[in-house]
Amino acid sequence: MRARVYDRTNNSFYISEVYGIINRFGDWFIVDHPTYKKQVILVEYLNI
């Protein structure tokens, strides 16, 4: 699934592939890192 991800650090959005969802105290999503595409990060907010 592709989604728009908000990057709080840079105050910007980017498009990423969602690789998984962790549901613990709310939903967290595993997505591509915006700069280093070979890494993944956890994010809290998506705009699907």
C-alpha distance matrix in Angstrom:
0.0 3.8 6.6 10.3 12.1 15.8 18.1 21.3 23.3 23.2 22.7 19.9 16.3 14.0 10.6 8.5 5.8 5.4 7.6 9.3 11.0 14.8 16.8 20.2 22.0 18.9 15.2 14.4 11.0 11.1 10.0 11.9 15.4 16.1 19.3 19.2 16.2 17.5 17.2 14.7 15.5 15.1 14.6 15.6 14.4 11.3 11.6 8.7
3.8 0.0 3.8 7.2 9.4 13.1 15.4 18.8 20.8 20.2 19.6 16.6 12.9 10.4 6.9 5.6 4.5 5.9 9.1 11.2 12.8 16.4 18.4 21.4 22.9 19.7 16.1 14.8 11.4 11.4 9.2 10.4 13.5 13.4 16.6 17.2 14.4 16.4 16.3 14.0 14.7 14.7 13.7 14.9 13.2 9.7 9.6 7.3
6.6 3.8 0.0 3.8 6.2 9.8 12.6 15.7 18.0 17.5 16.5 13.7 10.0 8.3 5.7 5.6 6.4 6.8 10.6 12.0 12.5 15.7 17.3 20.1 20.9 17.6 14.2 13.1 10.2 11.1 9.0 10.6 12.9 12.4 16.1 17.2 15.1 17.5 16.7 14.2 13.8 13.3 11.4 12.2 9.9 6.3 6.1 4.8
10.3 7.2 3.8 0.0 3.8 6.8 9.7 12.8 15.2 14.3 13.0 10.1 6.3 5.6 4.5 6.3 8.9 9.6 13.3 14.6 14.8 17.4 18.9 21.1 21.5 18.1 15.2 13.9 11.5 12.5 10.1 11.1 12.4 11.0 14.7 16.6 15.2 18.1 17.1 14.8 13.9 13.5 11.0 11.7 8.8 5.7 5.1 6.2
12.1 9.4 6.2 3.8 0.0 3.8 6.4 9.5 11.9 11.6 10.7 8.4 5.4 5.4 6.1 6.8 9.5 9.5 12.8 13.7 13.6 15.6 17.2 19.0 19.2 16.2 13.5 11.6 9.6 10.6 8.4 9.6 10.1 9.0 12.8 14.7 14.0 16.7 15.0 12.6 11.0 10.5 7.7 8.8 6.6 4.9 6.5 8.6
15.8 13.1 9.8 6.8 3.8 0.0 3.8 6.1 9.0 8.8 7.2 5.9 4.5 6.7 9.0 10.2 13.1 13.0 16.1 16.6 16.0 17.3 18.5 19.6 19.2 16.4 14.4 12.6 11.7 13.0 11.2 12.1 11.4 10.0 13.3 15.8 15.9 18.7 16.7 14.4 12.1 11.4 8.2 8.7 6.5 6.7 8.1 11.2
18.1 15.4 12.6 9.7 6.4 3.8 0.0 3.8 5.5 5.7 5.6 5.3 5.8 7.6 10.6 11.3 14.4 14.5 17.0 17.8 17.4 18.3 19.9 20.5 20.1 18.0 16.2 13.7 12.9 13.4 11.5 11.6 9.8 8.2 11.0 13.6 14.5 17.2 15.0 13.3 10.9 10.9 8.4 9.9 9.0 10.0 11.8 14.7
21.3 18.8 15.7 12.8 9.5 6.1 3.8 0.0 3.8 5.6 4.8 6.9 8.7 11.2 14.2 15.0 17.9 17.6 19.9 20.1 19.2 19.4 20.5 20.5 19.6 17.8 16.8 14.6 14.8 15.7 14.5 14.9 12.8 11.6 13.8 16.3 17.8 20.2 17.6 15.9 12.9 12.4 9.7 10.3 9.9 11.9 13.8 17.2
23.3 20.8 18.0 15.2 11.9 9.0 5.5 3.8 0.0 3.8 5.7 8.0 10.4 12.3 15.6 16.2 19.2 19.3 21.3 21.8 21.3 21.4 22.9 22.7 22.0 20.6 19.5 16.9 16.8 17.0 15.5 15.2 12.3 11.0 12.2 14.7 16.9 19.2 16.7 15.7 13.1 13.4 11.7 13.1 13.3 15.1 17.1 20.2
23.2 20.2 17.5 14.3 11.6 8.8 5.7 5.6 3.8 0.0 3.8 5.4 8.5 10.5 14.2 15.6 19.0 19.7 22.1 23.1 22.9 23.6 25.2 25.5 24.8 23.0 21.6 19.1 18.4 18.5 16.3 15.4 12.7 10.3 11.3 14.6 16.5 19.4 17.6 16.9 14.9 15.6 13.7 15.2 14.5 15.5 16.7 19.8
22.7 19.6 16.5 13.0 10.7 7.2 5.6 4.8 5.7 3.8 0.0 3.8 7.2 10.3 13.9 15.8 19.3 19.7 22.5 23.2 22.6 23.4 24.6 24.9 23.9 21.8 20.5 18.6 18.2 19.0 17.0 16.8 14.7 12.2 14.1 17.4 18.8 21.8 19.9 18.7 16.3 16.3 13.6 14.2 12.8 13.8 14.5 17.9
19.9 16.6 13.7 10.1 8.4 5.9 5.3 6.9 8.0 5.4 3.8 0.0 3.8 6.9 10.5 12.9 16.5 17.5 20.5 21.7 21.5 22.9 24.3 25.2 24.6 22.1 20.3 18.3 17.2 17.7 15.2 14.8 13.1 10.2 12.5 15.9 16.7 20.0 18.6 17.4 15.7 16.0 13.3 14.3 12.3 12.2 12.5 15.5
16.3 12.9 10.0 6.3 5.4 4.5 5.8 8.7 10.4 8.5 7.2 3.8 0.0 3.8 7.0 9.6 13.2 14.3 17.6 18.9 19.0 20.8 22.3 23.7 23.5 20.7 18.4 16.5 14.8 15.5 12.7 12.6 11.9 9.2 12.2 15.2 15.2 18.5 17.4 15.8 14.4 14.6 11.9 13.0 10.5 9.4 9.4 12.0
14.0 10.4 8.3 5.6 5.4 6.7 7.6 11.2 12.3 10.5 10.3 6.9 3.8 0.0 3.8 6.5 10.2 12.1 15.2 17.2 18.0 20.2 22.2 24.0 24.4 21.5 18.7 16.5 14.1 13.9 10.7 9.9 9.7 6.9 10.1 12.8 12.1 15.6 14.9 13.7 13.1 14.0 12.1 13.9 11.8 10.0 10.2 11.7
10.6 6.9 5.7 4.5 6.1 9.0 10.6 14.2 15.6 14.2 13.9 10.5 7.0 3.8 0.0 3.8 7.2 9.6 12.9 15.2 16.4 19.2 21.4 23.6 24.4 21.4 18.2 16.2 13.2 12.9 9.5 9.0 10.3 8.4 11.6 13.5 11.7 14.9 14.8 13.3 13.4 14.3 12.7 14.5 12.4 9.7 9.6 9.8
8.5 5.6 5.6 6.3 6.8 10.2 11.3 15.0 16.2 15.6 15.8 12.9 9.6 6.5 3.8 0.0 3.8 6.3 9.3 11.9 13.6 16.5 19.1 21.4 22.7 19.9 16.5 14.1 10.7 9.7 6.2 5.8 8.2 7.8 11.1 11.9 9.6 12.2 11.9 10.1 10.8 11.8 11.1 13.4 12.2 9.7 10.7 10.4
5.8 4.5 6.4 8.9 9.5 13.1 14.4 17.9 19.2 19.0 19.3 16.5 13.2 10.2 7.2 3.8 0.0 3.8 6.3 9.3 11.7 15.0 17.7 20.5 22.3 19.6 15.9 13.7 10.0 8.6 5.8 6.4 9.9 10.7 13.6 13.4 10.4 12.1 12.0 9.9 11.2 12.1 12.1 14.3 13.6 11.0 12.2 10.8
5.4 5.9 6.8 9.6 9.5 13.0 14.5 17.6 19.3 19.7 19.7 17.5 14.3 12.1 9.6 6.3 3.8 0.0 3.8 5.8 7.9 11.3 14.0 16.8 18.8 16.2 12.4 10.4 6.7 5.8 4.7 7.4 10.8 12.3 15.5 15.1 12.6 13.6 12.5 9.6 10.1 9.9 10.0 11.9 11.7 9.5 11.5 10.1
7.6 9.1 10.6 13.3 12.8 16.1 17.0 19.9 21.3 22.1 22.5 20.5 17.6 15.2 12.9 9.3 6.3 3.8 0.0 3.8 7.3 10.3 13.5 16.3 18.9 16.8 13.2 11.0 7.5 5.4 5.8 8.1 11.6 14.0 16.6 15.4 12.8 12.7 11.6 8.7 10.0 10.1 11.5 13.6 14.3 12.8 15.1 13.7
9.3 11.2 12.0 14.6 13.7 16.6 17.8 20.1 21.8 23.1 23.2 21.7 18.9 17.2 15.2 11.9 9.3 5.8 3.8 0.0 3.8 6.8 9.9 12.8 15.6 13.8 10.3 8.5 5.8 5.0 7.5 10.8 13.7 16.3 19.1 18.0 15.8 15.6 13.8 10.4 10.6 9.4 10.8 12.1 13.4 12.5 15.2 13.9
11.0 12.8 12.5 14.8 13.6 16.0 17.4 19.2 21.3 22.9 22.6 21.5 19.0 18.0 16.4 13.6 11.7 7.9 7.3 3.8 0.0 3.8 6.3 9.5 12.1 10.1 6.7 5.7 4.5 6.1 9.2 12.9 15.3 17.7 20.8 20.1 18.4 18.4 16.1 12.4 11.4 9.0 9.6 9.9 11.4 11.3 14.2 13.4
14.8 16.4 15.7 17.4 15.6 17.3 18.3 19.4 21.4 23.6 23.4 22.9 20.8 20.2 19.2 16.5 15.0 11.3 10.3 6.8 3.8 0.0 3.8 6.1 9.2 8.2 5.8 5.0 6.2 7.7 11.4 14.9 16.6 19.3 22.2 21.4 20.2 19.9 17.1 13.4 11.8 8.8 9.9 9.8 12.3 13.3 16.5 16.3
16.8 18.4 17.3 18.9 17.2 18.5 19.9 20.5 22.9 25.2 24.6 24.3 22.3 22.2 21.4 19.1 17.7 14.0 13.5 9.9 6.3 3.8 0.0 3.8 6.5 5.6 4.6 6.2 8.6 11.1 14.5 18.2 19.8 22.1 25.2 24.7 23.6 23.5 20.6 17.0 15.0 11.6 11.8 10.4 12.7 14.0 17.0 16.9
20.2 21.4 20.1 21.1 19.0 19.6 20.5 20.5 22.7 25.5 24.9 25.2 23.7 24.0 23.6 21.4 20.5 16.8 16.3 12.8 9.5 6.1 3.8 0.0 3.8 5.3 6.4 7.5 10.7 13.0 16.5 19.9 20.9 23.4 26.2 25.7 25.1 24.9 21.7 18.1 15.7 12.1 12.5 11.0 13.9 16.0 19.2 19.8
22.0 22.9 20.9 21.5 19.2 19.2 20.1 19.6 22.0 24.8 23.9 24.6 23.5 24.4 24.4 22.7 22.3 18.8 18.9 15.6 12.1 9.2 6.5 3.8 0.0 3.8 6.9 8.7 12.4 15.1 18.2 21.6 22.2 24.3 27.2 27.2 26.9 27.1 23.7 20.2 17.2 13.5 13.0 10.6 13.3 16.0 19.0 20.1
18.9 19.7 17.6 18.1 16.2 16.4 18.0 17.8 20.6 23.0 21.8 22.1 20.7 21.5 21.4 19.9 19.6 16.2 16.8 13.8 10.1 8.2 5.6 5.3 3.8 0.0 3.8 6.6 10.1 13.4 16.1 19.7 20.5 22.2 25.4 25.7 25.2 25.7 22.6 18.9 16.1 12.3 11.0 8.1 10.2 12.6 15.4 16.4
15.2 16.1 14.2 15.2 13.5 14.4 16.2 16.8 19.5 21.6 20.5 20.3 18.4 18.7 18.2 16.5 15.9 12.4 13.2 10.3 6.7 5.8 4.6 6.4 6.9 3.8 0.0 3.8 6.6 10.1 12.7 16.4 17.7 19.5 22.8 23.0 22.1 22.7 19.8 16.0 13.6 9.9 8.7 6.5 8.3 9.9 12.9 13.5
14.4 14.8 13.1 13.9 11.6 12.6 13.7 14.6 16.9 19.1 18.6 18.3 16.5 16.5 16.2 14.1 13.7 10.4 11.0 8.5 5.7 5.0 6.2 7.5 8.7 6.6 3.8 0.0 3.8 6.9 9.6 13.1 14.2 16.2 19.4 19.4 18.6 19.2 16.1 12.4 9.8 6.2 5.5 4.8 7.6 9.3 12.8 13.7
11.0 11.4 10.2 11.5 9.6 11.7 12.9 14.8 16.8 18.4 18.2 17.2 14.8 14.1 13.2 10.7 10.0 6.7 7.5 5.8 4.5 6.2 8.6 10.7 12.4 10.1 6.6 3.8 0.0 3.8 6.2 9.9 11.7 13.8 17.0 16.9 15.6 16.2 13.7 9.9 8.1 5.4 5.3 6.3 7.9 8.1 11.5 11.7
11.1 11.4 11.1 12.5 10.6 13.0 13.4 15.7 17.0 18.5 19.0 17.7 15.5 13.9 12.9 9.7 8.6 5.8 5.4 5.0 6.1 7.7 11.1 13.0 15.1 13.4 10.1 6.9 3.8 0.0 3.8 7.2 9.3 12.1 14.9 14.0 12.6 12.7 10.2 6.5 5.7 4.8 6.6 9.2 10.8 10.7 13.9 13.9
10.0 9.2 9.0 10.1 8.4 11.2 11.5 14.5 15.5 16.3 17.0 15.2 12.7 10.7 9.5 6.2 5.8 4.7 5.8 7.5 9.2 11.4 14.5 16.5 18.2 16.1 12.7 9.6 6.2 3.8 0.0 3.8 6.5 8.8 11.7 11.3 9.5 10.6 8.6 5.4 5.6 6.4 7.3 10.3 10.9 10.0 12.8 12.8
11.9 10.4 10.6 11.1 9.6 12.1 11.6 14.9 15.2 15.4 16.8 14.8 12.6 9.9 9.0 5.8 6.4 7.4 8.1 10.8 12.9 14.9 18.2 19.9 21.6 19.7 16.4 13.1 9.9 7.2 3.8 0.0 3.8 6.2 8.5 7.8 5.8 7.4 6.2 4.5 6.2 8.8 9.8 13.3 13.7 12.6 14.9 15.0
15.4 13.5 12.9 12.4 10.1 11.4 9.8 12.8 12.3 12.7 14.7 13.1 11.9 9.7 10.3 8.2 9.9 10.8 11.6 13.7 15.3 16.6 19.8 20.9 22.2 20.5 17.7 14.2 11.7 9.3 6.5 3.8 0.0 3.8 5.6 5.4 5.5 7.5 5.5 5.0 5.7 8.9 9.8 13.5 14.1 13.8 16.2 17.1
16.1 13.4 12.4 11.0 9.0 10.0 8.2 11.6 11.0 10.3 12.2 10.2 9.2 6.9 8.4 7.8 10.7 12.3 14.0 16.3 17.7 19.3 22.1 23.4 24.3 22.2 19.5 16.2 13.8 12.1 8.8 6.2 3.8 0.0 3.8 6.1 6.6 9.8 8.9 8.8 9.0 11.5 11.3 14.5 14.3 13.6 15.4 16.6
19.3 16.6 16.1 14.7 12.8 13.3 11.0 13.8 12.2 11.3 14.1 12.5 12.2 10.1 11.6 11.1 13.6 15.5 16.6 19.1 20.8 22.2 25.2 26.2 27.2 25.4 22.8 19.4 17.0 14.9 11.7 8.5 5.6 3.8 0.0 3.8 6.0 9.0 8.8 10.2 10.9 14.1 14.4 17.8 17.9 17.4 19.1 20.4
19.2 17.2 17.2 16.6 14.7 15.8 13.6 16.3 14.7 14.6 17.4 15.9 15.2 12.8 13.5 11.9 13.4 15.1 15.4 18.0 20.1 21.4 24.7 25.7 27.2 25.7 23.0 19.4 16.9 14.0 11.3 7.8 5.4 6.1 3.8 0.0 3.8 5.6 5.7 8.3 10.0 13.7 15.0 18.7 19.3 18.9 21.0 21.8
16.2 14.4 15.1 15.2 14.0 15.9 14.5 17.8 16.9 16.5 18.8 16.7 15.2 12.1 11.7 9.6 10.4 12.6 12.8 15.8 18.4 20.2 23.6 25.1 26.9 25.2 22.1 18.6 15.6 12.6 9.5 5.8 5.5 6.6 6.0 3.8 0.0 3.8 5.4 7.4 10.1 13.5 14.9 18.5 18.8 17.8 19.7 19.8
17.5 16.4 17.5 18.1 16.7 18.7 17.2 20.2 19.2 19.4 21.8 20.0 18.5 15.6 14.9 12.2 12.1 13.6 12.7 15.6 18.4 19.9 23.5 24.9 27.1 25.7 22.7 19.2 16.2 12.7 10.6 7.4 7.5 9.8 9.0 5.6 3.8 0.0 3.8 6.9 10.3 13.9 16.1 19.8 20.8 19.9 22.2 22.1
17.2 16.3 16.7 17.1 15.0 16.7 15.0 17.6 16.7 17.6 19.9 18.6 17.4 14.9 14.8 11.9 12.0 12.5 11.6 13.8 16.1 17.1 20.6 21.7 23.7 22.6 19.8 16.1 13.7 10.2 8.6 6.2 5.5 8.9 8.8 5.7 5.4 3.8 0.0 3.8 6.9 10.5 13.1 16.8 18.2 18.0 20.7 21.0
14.7 14.0 14.2 14.8 12.6 14.4 13.3 15.9 15.7 16.9 18.7 17.4 15.8 13.7 13.3 10.1 9.9 9.6 8.7 10.4 12.4 13.4 17.0 18.1 20.2 18.9 16.0 12.4 9.9 6.5 5.4 4.5 5.0 8.8 10.2 8.3 7.4 6.9 3.8 0.0 3.8 7.1 9.7 13.4 15.0 14.8 17.8 18.1
15.5 14.7 13.8 13.9 11.0 12.1 10.9 12.9 13.1 14.9 16.3 15.7 14.4 13.1 13.4 10.8 11.2 10.1 10.0 10.6 11.4 11.8 15.0 15.7 17.2 16.1 13.6 9.8 8.1 5.7 5.6 6.2 5.7 9.0 10.9 10.0 10.1 10.3 6.9 3.8 0.0 3.8 6.5 10.2 12.2 12.9 16.3 17.2
15.1 14.7 13.3 13.5 10.5 11.4 10.9 12.4 13.4 15.6 16.3 16.0 14.6 14.0 14.3 11.8 12.1 9.9 10.1 9.4 9.0 8.8 11.6 12.1 13.5 12.3 9.9 6.2 5.4 4.8 6.4 8.8 8.9 11.5 14.1 13.7 13.5 13.9 10.5 7.1 3.8 0.0 3.8 6.9 9.6 11.0 14.7 15.8
14.6 13.7 11.4 11.0 7.7 8.2 8.4 9.7 11.7 13.7 13.6 13.3 11.9 12.1 12.7 11.1 12.1 10.0 11.5 10.8 9.6 9.9 11.8 12.5 13.0 11.0 8.7 5.5 5.3 6.6 7.3 9.8 9.8 11.3 14.4 15.0 14.9 16.1 13.1 9.7 6.5 3.8 0.0 3.8 6.0 7.8 11.5 13.2
15.6 14.9 12.2 11.7 8.8 8.7 9.9 10.3 13.1 15.2 14.2 14.3 13.0 13.9 14.5 13.4 14.3 11.9 13.6 12.1 9.9 9.8 10.4 11.0 10.6 8.1 6.5 4.8 6.3 9.2 10.3 13.3 13.5 14.5 17.8 18.7 18.5 19.8 16.8 13.4 10.2 6.9 3.8 0.0 3.8 6.9 10.5 12.6
14.4 13.2 9.9 8.8 6.6 6.5 9.0 9.9 13.3 14.5 12.8 12.3 10.5 11.8 12.4 12.2 13.6 11.7 14.3 13.4 11.4 12.3 12.7 13.9 13.3 10.2 8.3 7.6 7.9 10.8 10.9 13.7 14.1 14.3 17.9 19.3 18.8 20.8 18.2 15.0 12.2 9.6 6.0 3.8 0.0 3.8 6.9 9.6
11.3 9.7 6.3 5.7 4.9 6.7 10.0 11.9 15.1 15.5 13.8 12.2 9.4 10.0 9.7 9.7 11.0 9.5 12.8 12.5 11.3 13.3 14.0 16.0 16.0 12.6 9.9 9.3 8.1 10.7 10.0 12.6 13.8 13.6 17.4 18.9 17.8 19.9 18.0 14.8 12.9 11.0 7.8 6.9 3.8 0.0 3.8 6.0
11.6 9.6 6.1 5.1 6.5 8.1 11.8 13.8 17.1 16.7 14.5 12.5 9.4 10.2 9.6 10.7 12.2 11.5 15.1 15.2 14.2 16.5 17.0 19.2 19.0 15.4 12.9 12.8 11.5 13.9 12.8 14.9 16.2 15.4 19.1 21.0 19.7 22.2 20.7 17.8 16.3 14.7 11.5 10.5 6.9 3.8 0.0 3.8
8.7 7.3 4.8 6.2 8.6 11.2 14.7 17.2 20.2 19.8 17.9 15.5 12.0 11.7 9.8 10.4 10.8 10.1 13.7 13.9 13.4 16.3 16.9 19.8 20.1 16.4 13.5 13.7 11.7 13.9 12.8 15.0 17.1 16.6 20.4 21.8 19.8 22.1 21.0 18.1 17.2 15.8 13.2 12.6 9.6 6.0 3.8 0.0
